[in-house]
């Protein structure tokens, strides 16, 4: 396996998002916002 693929896999195992700029907490916040907005739209 090429070194750069191995290092990306290692980063993912350590809980780091490979090349993603988003931290887990940011992803969680975005997910909550999406759910809230979808709920508002559905409820009108």
PDB file of N, CA, C and O in Angstrom, chain B, residues numbered from 101:
ATOM      1  N   UNK B 101       0.860  -1.204   0.000  1.00  0.00           N
ATOM      2  CA  UNK B 101       0.000   0.000   0.000  1.00  0.00           C
ATOM      3  C   UNK B 101       0.891   1.248   0.000  1.00  0.00           C
ATOM      4  O   UNK B 101       1.832   1.325   0.789  1.00  0.00           O
ATOM      5  N   UNK B 102       0.612   2.224  -0.869  1.00  0.00           N
ATOM      6  CA  UNK B 102       1.416   3.457  -0.897  1.00  0.00           C
ATOM      7  C   UNK B 102       1.386   4.173   0.450  1.00  0.00           C
ATOM      8  O   UNK B 102       0.409   4.090   1.195  1.00  0.00           O
ATOM      9  N   UNK B 103       2.481   4.878   0.745  1.00  0.00           N
ATOM     10  CA  UNK B 103       2.612   5.538   2.048  1.00  0.00           C
ATOM     11  C   UNK B 103       1.500   6.538   2.308  1.00  0.00           C
ATOM     12  O   UNK B 103       0.976   6.603   3.419  1.00  0.00           O
ATOM     13  N   UNK B 104       1.126   7.334   1.276  1.00  0.00           N
ATOM     14  CA  UNK B 104       0.128   8.384   1.536  1.00  0.00           C
ATOM     15  C   UNK B 104      -1.239   7.767   1.839  1.00  0.00           C
ATOM     16  O   UNK B 104      -1.997   8.318   2.637  1.00  0.00           O
ATOM     17  N   UNK B 105      -1.559   6.648   1.223  1.00  0.00           N
ATOM     18  CA  UNK B 105      -2.823   5.981   1.554  1.00  0.00           C
ATOM     19  C   UNK B 105      -2.773   5.421   2.970  1.00  0.00           C
ATOM     20  O   UNK B 105      -3.755   5.495   3.709  1.00  0.00           O
ATOM     21  N   UNK B 106      -1.624   4.862   3.343  1.00  0.00           N
ATOM     22  CA  UNK B 106      -1.485   4.298   4.684  1.00  0.00           C
ATOM     23  C   UNK B 106      -1.632   5.385   5.741  1.00  0.00           C
ATOM     24  O   UNK B 106      -2.296   5.177   6.757  1.00  0.00           O
ATOM     25  N   UNK B 107      -1.016   6.545   5.509  1.00  0.00           N
ATOM     26  CA  UNK B 107      -1.090   7.618   6.505  1.00  0.00           C
ATOM     27  C   UNK B 107      -2.518   8.146   6.630  1.00  0.00           C
ATOM     28  O   UNK B 107      -2.965   8.478   7.728  1.00  0.00           O
ATOM     29  N   UNK B 108      -3.234   8.223   5.506  1.00  0.00           N
ATOM     30  CA  UNK B 108      -4.635   8.670   5.577  1.00  0.00           C
ATOM     31  C   UNK B 108      -5.474   7.667   6.363  1.00  0.00           C
ATOM     32  O   UNK B 108      -6.331   8.056   7.156  1.00  0.00           O
ATOM     33  N   UNK B 109      -5.230   6.392   6.145  1.00  0.00           N
ATOM     34  CA  UNK B 109      -5.956   5.360   6.880  1.00  0.00           C
ATOM     35  C   UNK B 109      -5.639   5.460   8.361  1.00  0.00           C
ATOM     36  O   UNK B 109      -6.535   5.337   9.196  1.00  0.00           O
ATOM     37  N   UNK B 110      -4.377   5.680   8.698  1.00  0.00           N
ATOM     38  CA  UNK B 110      -3.981   5.816  10.107  1.00  0.00           C
ATOM     39  C   UNK B 110      -4.673   7.013  10.738  1.00  0.00           C
ATOM     40  O   UNK B 110      -5.143   6.934  11.873  1.00  0.00           O
ATOM     41  N   UNK B 111      -4.738   8.119  10.011  1.00  0.00           N
ATOM     42  CA  UNK B 111      -5.399   9.317  10.540  1.00  0.00           C
ATOM     43  C   UNK B 111      -6.860   9.031  10.839  1.00  0.00           C
ATOM     44  O   UNK B 111      -7.383   9.482  11.858  1.00  0.00           O
ATOM     45  N   UNK B 112      -7.523   8.289   9.967  1.00  0.00           N
ATOM     46  CA  UNK B 112      -8.933   7.982  10.167  1.00  0.00           C
ATOM     47  C   UNK B 112      -9.106   7.090  11.393  1.00  0.00           C
ATOM     48  O   UNK B 112     -10.074   7.234  12.139  1.00  0.00           O
ATOM     49  N   UNK B 113      -8.164   6.167  11.597  1.00  0.00           N
ATOM     50  CA  UNK B 113      -8.258   5.291  12.759  1.00  0.00           C
ATOM     51  C   UNK B 113      -8.041   6.070  14.046  1.00  0.00           C
ATOM     52  O   UNK B 113      -8.560   5.693  15.097  1.00  0.00           O
ATOM     53  N   UNK B 114      -7.269   7.164  13.970  1.00  0.00           N
ATOM     54  CA  UNK B 114      -7.028   7.981  15.159  1.00  0.00           C
ATOM     55  C   UNK B 114      -8.180   8.949  15.412  1.00  0.00           C
ATOM     56  O   UNK B 114      -8.161   9.691  16.394  1.00  0.00           O
ATOM     57  N   UNK B 115      -9.172   8.947  14.542  1.00  0.00           N
ATOM     58  CA  UNK B 115     -10.326   9.813  14.746  1.00  0.00           C
ATOM     59  C   UNK B 115     -10.183  11.137  14.030  1.00  0.00           C
ATOM     60  O   UNK B 115     -11.052  12.001  14.148  1.00  0.00           O
ATOM     61  N   UNK B 116      -9.085  11.314  13.280  1.00  0.00           N
ATOM     62  CA  UNK B 116      -8.943  12.544  12.497  1.00  0.00           C
ATOM     63  C   UNK B 116      -9.642  12.348  11.157  1.00  0.00           C
ATOM     64  O   UNK B 116      -9.627  11.247  10.607  1.00  0.00           O
ATOM     65  N   UNK B 117     -10.245  13.389  10.637  1.00  0.00           N
ATOM     66  CA  UNK B 117     -10.852  13.308   9.310  1.00  0.00           C
ATOM     67  C   UNK B 117      -9.763  13.586   8.289  1.00  0.00           C
ATOM     68  O   UNK B 117      -9.163  14.660   8.308  1.00  0.00           O
ATOM     69  N   UNK B 118      -9.496  12.637   7.396  1.00  0.00           N
ATOM     70  CA  UNK B 118      -8.406  12.720   6.421  1.00  0.00           C
ATOM     71  C   UNK B 118      -8.096  14.117   5.941  1.00  0.00           C
ATOM     72  O   UNK B 118      -7.253  14.800   6.523  1.00  0.00           O
ATOM     73  N   UNK B 119      -8.770  14.557   4.876  1.00  0.00           N
ATOM     74  CA  UNK B 119      -8.522  15.882   4.334  1.00  0.00           C
ATOM     75  C   UNK B 119      -9.675  16.829   4.663  1.00  0.00           C
ATOM     76  O   UNK B 119      -9.704  17.969   4.200  1.00  0.00           O
ATOM     77  N   UNK B 120     -10.609  16.354   5.456  1.00  0.00           N
ATOM     78  CA  UNK B 120     -11.784  17.163   5.779  1.00  0.00           C
ATOM     79  C   UNK B 120     -11.403  18.317   6.682  1.00  0.00           C
ATOM     80  O   UNK B 120     -10.574  18.165   7.578  1.00  0.00           O
ATOM     81  N   UNK B 121     -12.011  19.479   6.448  1.00  0.00           N
ATOM     82  CA  UNK B 121     -11.739  20.650   7.278  1.00  0.00           C
ATOM     83  C   UNK B 121     -12.629  20.653   8.514  1.00  0.00           C
ATOM     84  O   UNK B 121     -12.432  21.450   9.431  1.00  0.00           O
ATOM     85  N   UNK B 122     -13.620  19.745   8.531  1.00  0.00           N
ATOM     86  CA  UNK B 122     -14.606  19.770   9.610  1.00  0.00           C
ATOM     87  C   UNK B 122     -14.197  18.844  10.749  1.00  0.00           C
ATOM     88  O   UNK B 122     -13.815  17.698  10.516  1.00  0.00           O
ATOM     89  N   UNK B 123     -14.278  19.338  11.969  1.00  0.00           N
ATOM     90  CA  UNK B 123     -14.075  18.494  13.139  1.00  0.00           C
ATOM     91  C   UNK B 123     -15.386  17.760  13.432  1.00  0.00           C
ATOM     92  O   UNK B 123     -16.445  18.177  12.961  1.00  0.00           O
ATOM     93  N   UNK B 124     -15.324  16.674  14.205  1.00  0.00           N
ATOM     94  CA  UNK B 124     -16.558  15.934  14.522  1.00  0.00           C
ATOM     95  C   UNK B 124     -17.643  16.833  15.116  1.00  0.00           C
ATOM     96  O   UNK B 124     -18.821  16.673  14.800  1.00  0.00           O
ATOM     97  N   UNK B 125     -17.250  17.777  15.975  1.00  0.00           N
ATOM     98  CA  UNK B 125     -18.244  18.655  16.601  1.00  0.00           C
ATOM     99  C   UNK B 125     -18.908  19.550  15.561  1.00  0.00           C
ATOM    100  O   UNK B 125     -20.109  19.809  15.637  1.00  0.00           O
ATOM    101  N   UNK B 126     -18.130  20.021  14.592  1.00  0.00           N
ATOM    102  CA  UNK B 126     -18.692  20.862  13.535  1.00  0.00           C
ATOM    103  C   UNK B 126     -19.697  20.072  12.708  1.00  0.00           C
ATOM    104  O   UNK B 126     -20.763  20.579  12.359  1.00  0.00           O
ATOM    105  N   UNK B 127     -19.348  18.822  12.395  1.00  0.00           N
ATOM    106  CA  UNK B 127     -20.260  17.965  11.630  1.00  0.00           C
ATOM    107  C   UNK B 127     -21.551  17.755  12.404  1.00  0.00           C
ATOM    108  O   UNK B 127     -22.634  17.768  11.819  1.00  0.00           O
ATOM    109  N   UNK B 128     -21.446  17.560  13.728  1.00  0.00           N
ATOM    110  CA  UNK B 128     -22.630  17.359  14.557  1.00  0.00           C
ATOM    111  C   UNK B 128     -23.512  18.603  14.540  1.00  0.00           C
ATOM    112  O   UNK B 128     -24.734  18.500  14.430  1.00  0.00           O
ATOM    113  N   UNK B 129     -22.894  19.776  14.650  1.00  0.00           N
ATOM    114  CA  UNK B 129     -23.654  21.033  14.643  1.00  0.00           C
ATOM    115  C   UNK B 129     -24.374  21.205  13.309  1.00  0.00           C
ATOM    116  O   UNK B 129     -25.547  21.579  13.274  1.00  0.00           O
ATOM    117  N   UNK B 130     -23.667  20.929  12.207  1.00  0.00           N
ATOM    118  CA  UNK B 130     -24.275  21.053  10.885  1.00  0.00           C
ATOM    119  C   UNK B 130     -25.447  20.085  10.752  1.00  0.00           C
ATOM    120  O   UNK B 130     -26.494  20.436  10.208  1.00  0.00           O
ATOM    121  N   UNK B 131     -25.261  18.865  11.251  1.00  0.00           N
ATOM    122  CA  UNK B 131     -26.333  17.870  11.174  1.00  0.00           C
ATOM    123  C   UNK B 131     -27.571  18.350  11.920  1.00  0.00           C
ATOM    124  O   UNK B 131     -28.689  18.222  11.420  1.00  0.00           O
ATOM    125  N   UNK B 132     -27.373  18.909  13.126  1.00  0.00           N
ATOM    126  CA  UNK B 132     -28.493  19.415  13.917  1.00  0.00           C
ATOM    127  C   UNK B 132     -29.187  20.551  13.171  1.00  0.00           C
ATOM    128  O   UNK B 132     -30.416  20.602  13.117  1.00  0.00           O
ATOM    129  N   UNK B 133     -28.408  21.456  12.602  1.00  0.00           N
ATOM    130  CA  UNK B 133     -28.988  22.576  11.858  1.00  0.00           C
ATOM    131  C   UNK B 133     -29.815  22.073  10.679  1.00  0.00           C
ATOM    132  O   UNK B 133     -30.904  22.586  10.422  1.00  0.00           O
ATOM    133  N   UNK B 134     -29.306  21.073   9.962  1.00  0.00           N
ATOM    134  CA  UNK B 134     -30.031  20.517   8.824  1.00  0.00           C
ATOM    135  C   UNK B 134     -31.360  19.929   9.276  1.00  0.00           C
ATOM    136  O   UNK B 134     -32.388  20.134   8.631  1.00  0.00           O
ATOM    137  N   UNK B 135     -31.335  19.195  10.391  1.00  0.00           N
ATOM    138  CA  UNK B 135     -32.565  18.578  10.910  1.00  0.00           C
ATOM    139  C   UNK B 135     -33.564  19.660  11.316  1.00  0.00           C
ATOM    140  O   UNK B 135     -34.754  19.552  11.020  1.00  0.00           O
ATOM    141  N   UNK B 136     -33.082  20.695  11.991  1.00  0.00           N
ATOM    142  CA  UNK B 136     -33.962  21.778  12.434  1.00  0.00           C
ATOM    143  C   UNK B 136     -34.591  22.483  11.237  1.00  0.00           C
ATOM    144  O   UNK B 136     -35.798  22.722  11.212  1.00  0.00           O
ATOM    145  N   UNK B 137     -33.764  22.815  10.244  1.00  0.00           N
ATOM    146  CA  UNK B 137     -34.275  23.505   9.061  1.00  0.00           C
ATOM    147  C   UNK B 137     -35.282  22.623   8.323  1.00  0.00           C
ATOM    148  O   UNK B 137     -36.328  23.103   7.885  1.00  0.00           O
ATOM    149  N   UNK B 138     -34.967  21.333   8.186  1.00  0.00           N
ATOM    150  CA  UNK B 138     -35.885  20.412   7.514  1.00  0.00           C
ATOM    151  C   UNK B 138     -37.208  20.340   8.276  1.00  0.00           C
ATOM    152  O   UNK B 138     -38.276  20.310   7.665  1.00  0.00           O
ATOM    153  N   UNK B 139     -37.139  20.313   9.599  1.00  0.00           N
ATOM    154  CA  UNK B 139     -38.348  20.268  10.410  1.00  0.00           C
ATOM    155  C   UNK B 139     -39.200  21.506  10.225  1.00  0.00           C
ATOM    156  O   UNK B 139     -40.423  21.418  10.116  1.00  0.00           O
ATOM    157  N   UNK B 140     -38.548  22.668  10.190  1.00  0.00           N
ATOM    158  CA  UNK B 140     -39.280  23.924   9.997  1.00  0.00           C
ATOM    159  C   UNK B 140     -39.977  23.925   8.631  1.00  0.00           C
ATOM    160  O   UNK B 140     -41.128  24.343   8.510  1.00  0.00           O
ATOM    161  N   UNK B 141     -39.261  23.451   7.609  1.00  0.00           N
ATOM    162  CA  UNK B 141     -39.827  23.421   6.254  1.00  0.00           C
ATOM    163  C   UNK B 141     -41.024  22.457   6.205  1.00  0.00           C
ATOM    164  O   UNK B 141     -42.060  22.774   5.621  1.00  0.00           O
ATOM    165  N   UNK B 142     -40.870  21.298   6.816  1.00  0.00           N
ATOM    166  CA  UNK B 142     -41.942  20.299   6.784  1.00  0.00           C
ATOM    167  C   UNK B 142     -43.166  20.779   7.561  1.00  0.00           C
ATOM    168  O   UNK B 142     -44.304  20.537   7.159  1.00  0.00           O
ATOM    169  N   UNK B 143     -42.916  21.462   8.677  1.00  0.00           N
ATOM    170  CA  UNK B 143     -44.034  21.932   9.495  1.00  0.00           C
ATOM    171  C   UNK B 143     -44.652  23.207   8.924  1.00  0.00           C
ATOM    172  O   UNK B 143     -45.768  23.585   9.278  1.00  0.00           O
ATOM    173  N   UNK B 144     -43.910  23.856   8.041  1.00  0.00           N
ATOM    174  CA  UNK B 144     -44.420  25.064   7.387  1.00  0.00           C
ATOM    175  C   UNK B 144     -44.576  26.212   8.362  1.00  0.00           C
ATOM    176  O   UNK B 144     -44.995  27.302   7.971  1.00  0.00           O
TER     177      UNK B 144
END
